[in-house]
Amino acid sequence: MKREDIIKGKENNFMEKYTHFPEGKYITVAVLRETKSECIFRTEGSGEGLNKERVPLGMESKTNDFRAIISKRKQCAVERRTGREYLRLNDLLFTTKDKSICALNKNTPCGKCLDCMTNGFAVGDGGAQKSRMIYDNAYSILPFNMVTGTKTFNALYDNGTMRDEKGNASSSINQDEYIKPGTVFIDMITFKDVTFIEFIYGISNILRSKRYGAISSRIGKMNNVILKVAFSDCELFSNLELTQSVYDKLGAASEIEFPLEISKVKEYAKKSFDNLKKCIFGSITELNDEELNNLLEYIKSAYQEDGEEKAADLYREQSMQYGK
Ligand SMILES: [Zn+2]
């Protein structure tokens, strides 16, 4: 499949090429994120517990309770890393002013690679690009208490026991809260004024990211499923509203239990999206199921050896277009 087939009739929703001037072309991607192992999402180094926020559980049901959160920072950091790995592998990260290769969390982004241009960068001497992939905190559908557990573990001594060589008992007992496998989060990522290739890059990074914990840990496995792709001339509703609406539907069907049935969640999320969309003062079009499926197949083949249009070639083409 070729890109012309993927964007047929949708060309106007993408920028033909990158420009500084916003045109208000929004693409919203609704994502279902399901944990596949124990996960710990917290603000690193803060010494605090898991990220959570007290919110109304539904739009109809006004009960307030805590929900677990995957912060926008976490999502963005993980997904950028995935994208950058691929760019690095294909020599598509460029050198910075101090002659090193473009890297995250350093003060010298190259400012000309696909990732800098899509996810944004800022350098000391005033060069900057706003991120054109807008993330928001993702909320668990179920309340915090239903999706988390606590583990107590004792720190062992080198000899593998709870006592040191003098026979003193270990006093370091740690307690850790974790998010259970099978927890579902509803999320939306908004692209603004992107080209088709920039869009493919961003959405590929969501699909190809599988681990949201510390790199060295065995926890943090996650599966991301794209539920909807919608084009609009303004921003849509919030993650929280979509999550609340799904919660209401589960409640109405007496299906609030852990773990949730994924097929039901998908169905309710799509319905909720359609309902909330009706309240937006803007023009919205969506990919239908077949078009979405074609897009996903196109992306899959782009990362395969025998793909007709290879991701690396697309990304090289886009990098050249920045003309830097
Ligand atoms: Zn860069």
Boltz pocket constraint, residues with backbone or C-beta under 6 A from the ligand:
constraints:
  - pocket:
      binder: B
      contacts: [[A, 93], [A, 94], [A, 102], [A, 103], [A, 109], [A, 110], [A, 111], [A, 112], [A, 113], [A, 114], [A, 115], [A, 116], [A, 117]]
      max_distance: 6.0
